[in-house]
Amino acid sequence: MNIVETILVFALIPAAIYAVVALVTLRSKFAATPRYRPGQPWEYPPMWWSGNPAGVGAHRPVSSGEAASGTAAGGARGSW
């Protein structure tokens, strides 16, 4: 092997592989829409978020017997 083939095999081919991997990983960064950063004005309409939109405003009343008897489990004490 002469010096040109050696440089091609051991330098240019690995450099090309690294370049392809770098482009694939950075592709989403360049193609994405700009992100909101603190301090920038908010240019979107306000929107309320709820994990359960169907349950917003709906609540189940707790009966006095359930609360007094202590049948509810869990909470911060960890005795589930």
SEVO-804505 format. One record per residue: x, y, z of N, C-alpha, C in turn; residue in one letter. Coordinates in steps of 0.001 Angstrom, whole numbers. Atoms other than C-alpha are relative to their C-alpha. Example, Ala and Ser with C-alpha at 12.3 -4.5 7.8 and 13.67 -1.06 7.14 Angstrom:
BEGIN
{nX = 890 nY = -1190 nZ = 0 caX = 12300 caY = -4500 caZ = 7800 cX = 900 cY = 1200 cZ = 0 rest = a}
{nX = -820 nY = -1190 nZ = -60 caX = 13670 caY = -1060 caZ = 7140 cX = -770 cY = 1090 cZ = 730 rest = s}
***
This chain:
BEGIN
{nX = 840 nY = -1182 nZ = 0 caX = 0 caY = 0 caZ = 0 cX = 885 cY = 1246 cZ = 0 rest = m}
{nX = -753 nY = -1242 nZ = 8 caX = 1308 caY = 3421 caZ = -852 cX = -589 cY = 968 cZ = 1024 rest = n}
{nX = 397 nY = -963 nZ = -1026 caX = 913 caY = 6513 caZ = 1356 cX = -1400 cY = 558 cZ = -238 rest = i}
{nX = 1333 nY = -526 nZ = 310 caX = -2246 caY = 7758 caZ = -426 cX = -1070 cY = -988 cZ = 437 rest = v}
{nX = 963 nY = 1016 nZ = -426 caX = -4086 caY = 4483 caZ = 148 cX = -44 cY = -114 cZ = 1513 rest = e}
{nX = -57 nY = 83 nZ = -1453 caX = -2945 caY = 4409 caZ = 3769 cX = -771 cY = 1154 cZ = 635 rest = t}
{nX = 732 nY = -1165 nZ = -521 caX = -4230 caY = 7936 caZ = 4424 cX = -1486 cY = -135 cZ = -269 rest = i}
{nX = 1405 nY = 182 nZ = 337 caX = -7481 caY = 7122 caZ = 2649 cX = -668 cY = -979 cZ = 946 rest = l}
{nX = 604 nY = 1051 nZ = -822 caX = -8122 caY = 3970 caZ = 4663 cX = -27 cY = 394 cZ = 1475 rest = v}
{nX = -106 nY = -231 nZ = -1433 caX = -6937 caY = 5149 caZ = 8089 cX = -383 cY = 1416 cZ = 449 rest = f}
{nX = 337 nY = -1364 nZ = -408 caX = -7866 caY = 8855 caZ = 8039 cX = -1291 cY = 499 cZ = -635 rest = a}
{nX = 1165 nY = -599 nZ = 660 caX = -10440 caY = 9883 caZ = 5445 cX = -1280 cY = -802 cZ = 202 rest = l}
{nX = 1214 nY = 811 nZ = -185 caX = -12855 caY = 6961 caZ = 5764 cX = -544 cY = 140 cZ = 1431 rest = i}
{nX = 545 nY = -239 nZ = -1352 caX = -13110 caY = 7213 caZ = 9606 cX = -507 cY = 1433 cZ = 197 rest = p}
{nX = 471 nY = -1378 nZ = -106 caX = -13421 caY = 11001 caZ = 9324 cX = -1359 cY = 165 cZ = -672 rest = a}
{nX = 1292 nY = -62 nZ = 678 caX = -16282 caY = 10567 caZ = 6857 cX = -1091 cY = -661 cZ = 853 rest = a}
{nX = 983 nY = 669 nZ = -860 caX = -18027 caY = 8143 caZ = 9222 cX = -373 cY = 908 cZ = 1170 rest = i}
{nX = 286 nY = -928 nZ = -1094 caX = -17691 caY = 10605 caZ = 12114 cX = -843 cY = 1182 cZ = -475 rest = y}
{nX = 765 nY = -1121 nZ = 540 caX = -19025 caY = 13399 caZ = 9913 cX = -1457 cY = -386 cZ = -244 rest = a}
{nX = 1372 nY = 458 nZ = 241 caX = -22090 caY = 11358 caZ = 8916 cX = -749 cY = -146 cZ = 1321 rest = v}
{nX = 647 nY = 160 nZ = -1309 caX = -22840 caY = 10473 caZ = 12548 cX = -292 cY = 1368 cZ = 610 rest = v}
{nX = 221 nY = -1342 nZ = -534 caX = -22420 caY = 14123 caZ = 13580 cX = -1161 cY = 687 cZ = -702 rest = a}
{nX = 1105 nY = -623 nZ = 732 caX = -24787 caY = 15311 caZ = 10856 cX = -1340 cY = -613 cZ = 377 rest = l}
{nX = 1254 nY = 663 nZ = -373 caX = -27406 caY = 12722 caZ = 11807 cX = -446 cY = 460 cZ = 1385 rest = v}
{nX = 390 nY = -406 nZ = -1346 caX = -27308 caY = 13733 caZ = 15483 cX = -367 cY = 1473 cZ = 81 rest = t}
{nX = 296 nY = -1429 nZ = -35 caX = -27390 caY = 17480 caZ = 14771 cX = -1132 cY = 401 cZ = -933 rest = l}
{nX = 1051 nY = -310 nZ = 970 caX = -30059 caY = 17269 caZ = 12073 cX = -1251 cY = 528 cZ = 680 rest = r}
{nX = 1227 nY = -433 nZ = -671 caX = -32947 caY = 17595 caZ = 14507 cX = 174 cY = 1374 cZ = 640 rest = s}
{nX = -234 nY = -1307 nZ = -613 caX = -31337 caY = 20620 caZ = 16178 cX = -178 cY = 1113 cZ = -1021 rest = k}
{nX = 96 nY = -1029 nZ = 1022 caX = -31151 caY = 22557 caZ = 12922 cX = -1383 cY = 44 cZ = -651 rest = f}
{nX = 1299 nY = 61 nZ = 666 caX = -34561 caY = 21429 caZ = 11600 cX = -1149 cY = 396 cZ = 920 rest = a}
{nX = 1080 nY = -264 nZ = -950 caX = -36565 caY = 22105 caZ = 14778 cX = -337 cY = 1490 cZ = 46 rest = a}
{nX = 413 nY = -1392 nZ = -182 caX = -38526 caY = 25254 caZ = 15469 cX = 746 cY = 579 cZ = 1198 rest = t}
{nX = -723 nY = -594 nZ = -1127 caX = -36857 caY = 27714 caZ = 17826 cX = -761 cY = -195 cZ = 1307 rest = p}
{nX = 608 nY = 241 nZ = -1305 caX = -37502 caY = 27001 caZ = 21503 cX = -192 cY = 1302 cZ = 754 rest = r}
{nX = 210 nY = -1146 nZ = -873 caX = -38844 caY = 29413 caZ = 24063 cX = 1113 cY = 38 cZ = 1041 rest = y}
{nX = -1022 nY = -217 nZ = -1019 caX = -36155 caY = 30820 caZ = 26338 cX = -533 cY = 1004 cZ = 1013 rest = r}
{nX = 461 nY = -946 nZ = -1012 caX = -36815 caY = 32607 caZ = 29629 cX = 401 cY = 1426 cZ = -350 rest = p}
{nX = -242 nY = -1399 nZ = 306 caX = -37093 caY = 36333 caZ = 29161 cX = -557 cY = 423 cZ = -1348 rest = g}
{nX = 588 nY = -339 nZ = 1293 caX = -38525 caY = 36141 caZ = 25654 cX = -1497 cY = 236 cZ = 174 rest = q}
{nX = 1455 nY = -182 nZ = -101 caX = -42070 caY = 37403 caZ = 25109 cX = -733 cY = -1261 cZ = -456 rest = p}
{nX = 819 nY = 1164 nZ = 339 caX = -44719 caY = 34690 caZ = 24987 cX = -990 cY = 419 cZ = -1069 rest = w}
{nX = 796 nY = -431 nZ = 1146 caX = -46402 caY = 34972 caZ = 21577 cX = -1139 cY = -954 cZ = -342 rest = e}
{nX = 1032 nY = 990 nZ = 263 caX = -48981 caY = 32205 caZ = 21928 cX = -1192 cY = 266 cZ = 901 rest = y}
{nX = 1175 nY = -222 nZ = -859 caX = -52544 caY = 32252 caZ = 23285 cX = 106 cY = -838 cZ = 1278 rest = p}
{nX = -53 nY = 769 nZ = -1240 caX = -52969 caY = 31129 caZ = 26906 cX = -812 cY = -1292 cZ = -129 rest = p}
{nX = 674 nY = 1291 nZ = 84 caX = -53972 caY = 27504 caZ = 27345 cX = 119 cY = -687 cZ = 1355 rest = m}
{nX = -14 nY = 746 nZ = -1243 caX = -54954 caY = 25610 caZ = 30450 cX = 299 cY = -1444 cZ = -315 rest = w}
{nX = -344 nY = 1401 nZ = 213 caX = -53536 caY = 22108 caZ = 30778 cX = -496 cY = -810 cZ = 1173 rest = w}
{nX = 441 nY = 930 nZ = -1026 caX = -54999 caY = 19211 caZ = 32643 cX = 312 cY = -1402 cZ = -472 rest = s}
{nX = -285 nY = 1387 nZ = 354 caX = -53939 caY = 15586 caZ = 32724 cX = -1275 cY = -775 cZ = -310 rest = g}
{nX = 1280 nY = 657 nZ = 232 caX = -57628 caY = 14598 caZ = 32694 cX = -1014 cY = 1080 cZ = -374 rest = n}
{nX = 907 nY = -1076 nZ = 389 caX = -59613 caY = 17154 caZ = 30648 cX = -1466 cY = -304 cZ = 294 rest = p}
{nX = 1394 nY = 342 nZ = -265 caX = -62856 caY = 15236 caZ = 31165 cX = -343 cY = 194 cZ = 1472 rest = a}
{nX = 254 nY = -102 nZ = -1427 caX = -62464 caY = 15480 caZ = 34923 cX = 200 cY = 1387 cZ = 562 rest = g}
{nX = -203 nY = -1362 nZ = -496 caX = -61807 caY = 19212 caZ = 35149 cX = -1307 cY = 512 cZ = 577 rest = v}
{nX = 1190 nY = -545 nZ = -656 caX = -64248 caY = 20692 caZ = 37603 cX = -866 cY = -1072 cZ = 643 rest = g}
{nX = 805 nY = 1070 nZ = -595 caX = -65744 caY = 17303 caZ = 38482 cX = 738 cY = -554 cZ = 1212 rest = a}
{nX = -619 nY = 582 nZ = -1186 caX = -65065 caY = 16063 caZ = 41986 cX = -1008 cY = -896 cZ = 686 rest = h}
{nX = 840 nY = 945 nZ = -708 caX = -66395 caY = 13216 caZ = 44057 cX = -82 cY = 433 cZ = 1454 rest = r}
{nX = 107 nY = -406 nZ = -1405 caX = -67776 caY = 14297 caZ = 47410 cX = 385 cY = -1161 cZ = 920 rest = p}
{nX = -411 nY = 1006 nZ = -979 caX = -66231 caY = 12441 caZ = 50341 cX = -1080 cY = -106 cZ = 1056 rest = v}
{nX = 1025 nY = 188 nZ = -1022 caX = -68783 caY = 10927 caZ = 52671 cX = 642 cY = 147 cZ = 1376 rest = s}
{nX = -541 nY = -218 nZ = -1341 caX = -68390 caY = 11699 caZ = 56341 cX = 461 cY = -1316 cZ = 629 rest = s}
{nX = -393 nY = 1291 nZ = -553 caX = -68157 caY = 7992 caZ = 57180 cX = 1360 cY = -451 cZ = -512 rest = g}
{nX = -1281 nY = 408 nZ = 574 caX = -65246 caY = 7412 caZ = 54834 cX = 1143 cY = 788 cZ = 614 rest = e}
{nX = -1056 nY = -835 nZ = -550 caX = -63251 caY = 10315 caZ = 56183 cX = 231 cY = -300 cZ = 1474 rest = a}
{nX = -131 nY = 235 nZ = -1434 caX = -63951 caY = 9506 caZ = 59828 cX = 560 cY = -1382 cZ = 300 rest = a}
{nX = -438 nY = 1360 nZ = -302 caX = -63304 caY = 5756 caZ = 59617 cX = 1444 cY = -245 cZ = -394 rest = s}
{nX = -1392 nY = 166 nZ = 384 caX = -59892 caY = 6205 caZ = 58023 cX = 220 cY = -1101 cZ = -1024 rest = g}
{nX = -163 nY = 1052 nZ = 1005 caX = -60480 caY = 3847 caZ = 55118 cX = 888 cY = 437 cZ = -1155 rest = t}
{nX = -863 nY = -472 nZ = 1074 caX = -58485 caY = 6047 caZ = 52773 cX = 1441 cY = -341 cZ = 347 rest = a}
{nX = -1387 nY = 403 nZ = -235 caX = -54935 caY = 4749 caZ = 52388 cX = 938 cY = 842 cZ = -851 rest = a}
{nX = -997 nY = -727 nZ = 779 caX = -51745 caY = 6282 caZ = 51104 cX = 391 cY = 1283 cZ = 679 rest = g}
{nX = -401 nY = -1279 nZ = -562 caX = -50578 caY = 9806 caZ = 51570 cX = 1497 cY = 47 cZ = 235 rest = g}
{nX = -1421 nY = -209 nZ = -207 caX = -47225 caY = 11028 caZ = 52780 cX = 612 cY = -994 cZ = 978 rest = a}
{nX = -565 nY = 908 nZ = -988 caX = -46856 caY = 8464 caZ = 55540 cX = 472 cY = -1307 cZ = -620 rest = r}
{nX = -480 nY = 1165 nZ = 735 caX = -46379 caY = 5643 caZ = 52998 cX = -556 cY = -1325 cZ = 466 rest = g}
{nX = 583 nY = 1277 nZ = -413 caX = -48584 caY = 3023 caZ = 54646 cX = -1135 cY = -345 cZ = -938 rest = s}
{nX = 978 nY = 322 nZ = 1016 caX = -50362 caY = 1844 caZ = 51555 cX = -535 cY = -1346 cZ = 328 rest = w}
***
